[in-house]
């Protein structure tokens, strides 16, 4: 196995900054002497969670406005983890904030990182089951629409061109594969 030598970081500076994001310019020197400047989002110390609540034969999803696409998108409950939270605690809090349900059972399906060339943003994908009513105040500007999708319709949802957010698709593919193994 060929072990690659990581480039040397010569310097890091702020290329741009907004209320939400900071873009860093990272000066690198590769082992062959090549110099490059890469841009990345400032590394975050917070992970995120995405929750796939399964209620009987239905998957509980939410429809919320996404300013990037300027439309309402169907997806899963998700959000940043708070300091000191486990993925399960964070998933339970996010469900209570977004859909008014808590869960007694969680199972980690997978952890993904969506754009490692530009940022470090681990997201834990969990299945949630065994619900109880519980509402916490959230940070959404309007109530999210709860949408029930039959588990039997996973393949149709994957093929739906209106369901295109990459992390949601990864979660759905992972869930589909997990459910197939249970059969």
ABEGO torsion letter per residue (X at the ends): XBBBBBBBBABBBBABBBAABBBBBBBBBBAAGBBBBBBBBBBBABBBBBBBBBBEABBBBBBBBBAAAGBBBBBBBBEBBBBGBBAAAAAAAAAAAAAGBBBABBBBABBBBABAAABBBBBBBBBBBGBBBBBBBBABABBBBBBBBBAAAAAAAAABAABABAAAAAAAAAAAAAAAAAX
